[in-house]
């Protein structure tokens, strides 16, 4: 009798323990499933944040290069700014502001006199800087090399100018203000070509033909490629160039080049040799709004080269493409030769 009682108690306790174990194991399984779900969500969120961070880093590098380019251009046009930049680079990044000394009190009359002196000094500095800028701009001339001419004294085409080739200068339309600006003249019939990335595959070379024509008494600018893509047309060279750069980015689904336009440079209208030849064309002197540029012809001068801009140069476009692709997948792609760490203050592309 006692044996049966103890046996029944044993089975009862065993059944209770088994139920408790099943309940606890089910509870822990739910917790494990919840933790796994949270881990998956965090992994996806982390991947999205990494992609966003890489995009921000690429945009930061592009903005730094744009800032460096703008500073170089400003130094070219403003010699005084170039001197200030050089002095700042020598002094270093530390600036020590002059703080007022409370122990040295000044009377009202002395402070007024000092203010007047300060205003006089600042005005004198401004006038001297303006004079130096004017004198430097007057004395600064653009030097170009002579071009081959025929027996009539006209240039022999095509004219090879580095990455740019000029096939025709066209005719200057001086009696219509839309056919020139302060910085460039737009001759009707002007034709130039340049090698750049194809719209179908920007990693492949393509020859772009830039033309200026007359349509309804207004200039019409056109950039046509030799890969059978429809030509890009616009009212200004900048409109055409901006559309071209945007199509390059769309073809790669990446922002490999800034859409900041440099249409005059892409057409070659601001090339010193082209400007010199256009200014020598009949009717150029009668363009009212155009600012005349003084040129000096010399055989000993250095050849003008375009800026190493990804929006103008095929080679630098390829560097930009390789850099952006590497930043998207650094573990898969090979590190570009021109790639620099963020610690280096050098041009990346």
Protein Blocks (a to p, Z undefined) as FASTA:
>chain_A
ZZmmmmmmmmmmmmmmmmmmmmmmmmmmmmmmmmmmmmmmmmmmmmmmmmmmmmmmmmmm
mmmmmmmmmmmmmmmmmmklmmmmmmmmmnopadcdddddfklccdfklmmmmmmmmmmm
mmmmmmmmmmmmmmmmmmpccddddddddfkopacddddehjaccfbgbjadfkbmklpc
fkbccdehiacddddddfklmmbccddddddddeehiacdddddfeopacdddfbfklmm
mmmmmmmmmmnopafbccbdcfklmnopmgmklmmmmmmpghklmmmklccddddddfkb
ccddddddfklmmklmmmmmmmmmmmmmmmlmccdfklccfkbccdfZZ
